[in-house]
């Protein structure tokens, strides 16, 4: 089965000291693509430093909702400069989080809007984190409204991205009708080890709804370990567990699912973007 990891934070502290072994292990496990997203200016720069060492990795730069209140104008200007690097294939990780709310909702919205604008300006899809408290959906509903307001799913987004996904819902969490709404906007959806946790049962229905050319898997390393993986540090090689779950839920042969995952990744993350317009 061919494999990709569309979201792994290999520049995070738990990988300091042995990232070479982790990347080599991913290759031995058959992983063909890994996207390394930043969550603030420093981690975005660190992701680019990794690709200097491992040219087969890809990078996203952006600001996570948890960091929204701590990133000022000068920090954001640094993200905008990094986004022009041709090795950067996506913008993020950004999004909304009303579960832990480490930044105020007002700060998160300002941050989300400028990340979405940067995605449209560069032609590089946004990587979107979205979490509400258990049993709630306020972040999901608000994210859909913000995507529509920014032009995703409308002419503005189609003019930039054509038939490519303008954004990816990373580590999907939420109800089925929310998934249908983001799919209607043309987004891709990525599944992680989160699907195995209590409260995420809707993901089994959602994964059957996602078109193959917009279906991705990820680890969110070093977080969200699937069954069998070390709880303290998830690694890209464990994406195979989630990929097999996808094949089972869709009642498809793993070889077919794997080929589709690689094709969907390459369709979403093109190693070049448009010349940036003013943001």
Secondary structure, 3 states (H helix, E strand, C coil): CCEEECCECCCCHHHCCCHHHHHHHHHHCCEEEEEEECCCHHHHHHHHHHHHHCCCCEEEECCCHHHHHHCCHHHHHHHHHHHCCCCEEEEEEEEEECCCCCCCHHHHHHHHHHHHHHHHHHCCEEEEEEECCCCCCHHHHHHHHHHHHHCCCCHHHHHHHCCCCCEEECCCCCCHHHHHHHHHCCCEEEECHHHHCCCCCHHHHHHHHCCHHHEEECCCECCCCCCCCCCCCCCHHHHHHHHHHHHHHHCCCHHHHHHHHHHHHHHHCCCCCCCCCCC
